Each structure stands twice: as structure tokens, then as C-alpha cells.
């Protein structure tokens, strides 16, 4: 009882050790089962049910790809994926499959997936008695047995061969009845060798020839047999036979030895003299054919030399039966054995057997995903047959060894990214440990399958669109384009406009986008005077699952066109025409202000810049019109001959590419001074009252502006003191365009003049140093600006003074050192926006400069 308990403890310990080894090598399931079947069974014969023996569910064998993945003789067996049965697919001849082996075992590897399991199945082929013993020759002659041969002398007979294994191999020999001879059986290397033994002295004169029959029986029931006819001819006496120096001679020979290499030299002696003592050597006649192909024996010298290819992997030991015979009458002979042991050298490269599960791997595969099974073999033995496997460098894969030698799994070891590397050629190198080492290379091509892990990308987060007003409805105005690093459906992008709320939604409702091309169409015309800028968002969505998307903001700026005619404010229009009457004394001097034509244009820039001209006048020498102010003045004093009434037709036109105009008529009446003074008094009275009212209102306005200015300064100081260091940069609101001239600070460069323009100003106002502005290039003529302001940060700095543009080559350069902390404090990012303008034709360009931070301040 104590011994049984101790044995159970050891068994439990071994089970725990094997389980820990299985966990260490990372295999989920590994099982060894063994079956036994007799040879010559019919095709389709069932060997066993592997699924039942392994405890596998037969209903999911097909889904788990239940199959034989390798084996020494794969074609002999197949598995049924429907029920898990292993059956014979080809008739098995054990002698052909396992010639000379006592145990004929075929090892199979069975694999199932999800999860991966490798099982090892051994099938032993049992022998049946399907062969009879056979002698190499039907007859054997002994012509060298002389009379007076000593009793007990033995003569080796041909040994019978039976291809069956034990117990169906040759079991015994029987000799026909003869008073002079008997049979003696000797065992050598699991082989029974018959010897003919002389049991009674021969008498040639009584009987010169003996005819014997030797029968070989195997171990079957009933036994099968083979016969050998033996003829013994009795010769005259030669009473000394050759003697070998040693019965068994062992030598070593390195494989791949060249032809002609001397293996060894056998030596036998004979005490007789003359021809009875002369010895000749020969190989036994019952050796395997391979021996005669590889070695040869010199009959005279006894040297054994290499005749053919010596391959350790084919045969590692050769046993040569040699015979030494004298030339006596009758000749005598002796038998000996030479054992040649072949030494292995590293002459075989490792062989890589690759079973690929899939050559396409998704880029989101988890580390440890099995890609392929790899089996490595080397025909060499010992250290020469030990193999080490490695992978090519810089690939996200690794080899994991199995608990079974030279068995590996190729698995992923890192994340894959198809956008970086879409294809891998993995080189598997197997190198043995021989000297010098030999290696083999196997390449596995793996494609990385795409998954939708990249969203569409626009070239920029913000796009700007400039479009002239009065555009044609339905025409394309812009196009957006996004790219996706993925491929196929994952990279197929569709576009749509995100509709906003309120005013923006009303505007974007008139926009339409082609979902495939990204071309944007406007369904209505824009009016610069109604809206100058708006923005909308375009969403780009790919067709992956799940789909990914991104958006871009499009800022739309409406550009003015000359689509508004000038409007005459004075003289007041009536009945569709502007006409006024002015009375002046006849005694006025030259330069007297008669009146002033007042007009405005809803357009901006050149389109709203008005010019005045006289179209018709009764006397060109009396009146002159200021082209820019619209003032009408006298050119000289009146004479007695001048008419009392004059009609002036004034043309007011804008400066657009296609000018629009309006006309006004002024009737100038020349009156005598008294009448003029009376009219003047009335006008002065009215004018004084108006001026008094204007003065009163002006005082109130100036006071209000002063108070608002002081309040603004206080609020600005408070905001600067309480401002968070993580504030976001904001931009000034776009200035309304009304065609009013603005003040400018200008400088000359070459034949053009540059001016820095800011927000809309009234005539005569001055620009405050340090205020925001932008740079325009204008020709050398009367200055004017659109009043448009680009978007700048809310910082009191002169962005324009930081940069200048070279007129000759267009290079923008820094005027002085820029301190980012002074310009933007802690805002991120720190952007400075400049607007560059060219005229003839008018072009507006926007330049954004980002000031990058450097570590130029120490903590304080």
C-alpha cells in the first residue's frame, strides 16, 4: 500500500510538471494518442475517432478546420471533418514503409483552430504474415569440403530473408536427413544464420557428393517456408584453412569520403605451403545490394575501398561478411566480419516546412495572433541536427517555440499599421549548430488588410472663399477636397454642408454641394450691400464601418461690384430729376462759392469714389466745378454784359470699371446786390439758427464721446488687469464698406506708393500709432481705401510696423526683434494677420504669420 501511494504521488508530480511546461510554452492544447492497425487493410478502414478520443465537439470540426497538417506519410491517412474519424486512404505495405524496423510508427500532427490546438497522433502498423522466407539463391554448392575434414566443422549457409517482422520473420531452419551433416543456428544482430556442421568424417570414396535440402520456416500459424538446395562435393585433403587475425574488425569512416579512399585492410594467414597457402579474399554473397555499390574488396591485398557515395543519413553502419580462401585442392576458407561505422558531418541544410494559416492580416490584429505554423527538420544527427530559427529584422512578428523540438508558431508581436507598411516579406532563417553551420531560408509574404482607422483630412481647418456679388445662380463657386489614408471603401468620401441656425442657416440653405466631387454651387446671387461675409461648414465622411468624418470651416467674403448708381443728395431730386436754383449778387469776386453738389454711392472703393464734371454750361468762363468736392465757384467777376441766368448740368459718376452716373441741374440767377443782400439776410438768419442748433448738438455729442472714451479707457484697464493668461484671441468685426475716404499713413517705393489702412475713418482723422492696419499698394494718384479691415488680435500693437514688403522682389521681412510674450502674452497660437493689396486690377491677399515660442524666459 505504501508503494502504491508513493507511485501515485510521483504520477501527480509528473502531471503538474507537464502542465506547467505546457503553460510556459504558450500552447493551448497538446495531446498525444496512439492507434494500432494491421498492414494490408482495405482503403477506407477506420483507424479511430480522434475527435472522440480528444474530447472535441464533432459538430464544429469543420468550422475549426480540423485537419492533418503534417506527417511522414500524409497520403496514407485522412480525417473526416464531419465526425473526426481517422481512416486509411491508401493500402499500406509495412515492409515497404518500415523496412527493417521492429516498430513501424507513423506520426501525424492534427490541428484545429479557434483556438489553435496541436495534437500528435501515432499510428503503429502491425505486421501480418504476408511474406514467405526466401533464400538469395535457390542452390548453394560446397566444393571445398575435403575428406578428413574435422568433425564439427561448420560452413555458413545462405540465410533466408523474410520481409515480415517478428514474430513472422524466420524462426527456424530444418535440414533434410543426412548422416554426415546437421544444421546449427546462430543468432547475429537479430538475424538467424544457418551453418552446415560436419558431424561425421567424410569419405570421398564412399560418397563424393551430398545433396541436402535446407528449409526455412517463419513464425506464422500455419508457418510459411522457403527451401535451399545444397550440394556438397568432397575433395581431396587440404588440411589447413586460412585464419583471420580477428574475427570481427571495426573501423570508422567519414561520410562523403571520395571514391578510392581505403577504408581498412583485412589479413588472413594459412600454414599450408604452395597453392594451399595462397589466399584470396572475397565479400560474402548474401550482403545487401547497397554494400556492393558502396565498397569493393581487393582479392589479392584484402584492401576495402570506397566505391560509391557514403551517406550517413542513408546508412550509418555497414556490416561486411568477408571470406578468405586458399588455393589448395580442395581450397579451405575462413569467414570474418568487418563493421564500418559512418561518421556524420554537417552536409544537410535544415528543411523548413511552412503551414500558413492566412497571408492576409488585419492591421488591428492583437499581438499574439497566429499567422503560420513552422516545422524545421535536419537529416544530420547530434549537434549537426540541432536547429535555431530566426526572423528578419524590423518586422512586427516573432517565432514562439512549441514544447516539441523544432516546432514554432509565427505570431504578431506589435500593432500593425497598413498606412505605414502595407506588406511584409518575412524571411525565416533556420541554421544548424554544425561546423561550419548550414542554413535555409523561407520567405512568407503577408498582406496587411485595411481597417477604417483614419478619418478624412482637409488640407486646412479653415478655407477662404472670395466671390463677387451678383454671381450667376446655380454656377459652381468653390470646391473642397479631403483625403483619406485608408483604401477602398474606407477611403470613399462623401461631402455635405452642415446647416447652421438663424441667419447662417438662411444663407447656407442657398448652397448645395456635390456629395461625390465636393463642388459647391450657389442657388442665388449674393448682394455685397446686404451681406459681406458669412461662413459654413463642410462635413467629409468616409464609407468605412464605422464611418469616420471631419469638417472644414469655409469663410466666404463677398466682393463688391459696381452695381449701384450715384445718388444726388443736393440739389434735391423731384419728379425724377435733381434741379436747384441758386441766386448770387452780381458784384461777387472770382472764387465765390455758388453751391456744392452732394452725392453718395452705396458701393465701396473705386466703385464708390465719385467724380464731378460739367456737362453743359452757358458760359465756361464764369463757373468752375471742383472734380472731387463738387463745389461750384465763380471764375471771374460778372460784367454788365453777362446774362442774368445760367444753367449748369453736372455729371456725377463713380470710378468703377464700367462707370455709373447721375446728373444734376443747377440754375444760377445773377441778381443785383440789394436783392442778394435781402435774400442773404433771410438765408443767414436761417443759417444762424441752424448753426446754433448744430453747435448745441455738437457740444452734446463731444461730451458724450468724451465720457464714453473715459469709460472705455477704464474698462480696458480693468480687462487688461483681470485678463486670464489662457485667453483666446479674438478678431475685430468686419468694417462696413460705404465708399468713404479714409486717412492713411503712406510711404513711397519705386513707382508705387504703399499705405497702411485701418478701420473706417472720417476725413481729416488721423491714425493712432500702434493701431491695427494693413498694407495696400496704390498708384501715384489721389489716395483712397476701401475701409476693409482684416481680422487682427485684440492687442494694442502695430503689426504693420513689425513687417515690411520689398517692392522689387515681393519679399516680406521683419523690421525688428519680435517678443512673443509682449505681442500675445500667453495666447496660443500667436497669429499676426496682414492684408496685401494691389490695384489695376484690384487684388486683396491675406497673409497670416504665426509667432513660435522659444525658451527665452527663466521662471520668476
Secondary structure, 3 states (H helix, E strand, C coil): CHHHHHHHHHHHHHHHHHHHHHHHCCCCCEEEEEEEEECCCCCCCEEEEHHHHHCCCHHHCCCCCCEEEEECCHHHEEECCCCCEEEECCCCCHHHHCCCCCCCEEEEEEEECCCCEEEEEEEEEECCCCCCCECCCCEEEEEEEECCCCCCCEEECCCCECCCCCCCCEEEEEECCCCCEEEEEEEECCEEEEEEEECCCCCCCCCCEEEEEEEEEECCCCCCEEEEEEEEEEECCCCCCCEECCCEEEEEEECCCCCCCEEEECCEECCCCHHHHCEEEEECCCCCHHHHHHEEECCCCCEEEECCCCCCCCCCEEEEEEEEEECCCCCCEEEEEEEEEEECCCCCCCEEEEEECCCEEECCCCCCCEEEEEEEECCCCHHHHCEEEEECCCCCEEEEECCCCCEEEEEECCCCCCCCCCEEEEEEEEEECCCCCCEEEEEEEEEEECCCCCCCEECCCEEEEEEECCCCCCCEEEECCEECCCCHHHHCEEEEEECCCCHHHHHHCCEEECCCCCEEEECCCCCCCCCCEEEEEEEEEECCCCCCEEEEEEEEEEECCCCCCCEEEECCEECCEEEEEEEEECCCCCCCEEEECEEECCCCHHHHCCEEEEEEECCCCCEEECCCCCEEEECCCCCCCCCCEEEEEEEEECCCCCCCEEEEEEEEEEECHHHHHHHHHHHHHHHHHHHHHHHHHHHHHHHHHHHHHHHHHHHHHHHHHHCCCCCCCCCCCCCCCCCCCCCCEEEEECCEEEEEECCCCCCCCCCCCCCCCEEEEECCCCCCCCCCCCCCCCCCCCHHHHEEECCCCCCEEECCCCCHHHHHCCCCCCEEEEEEEECCCCEEEEEEEECCCCCCCCCC
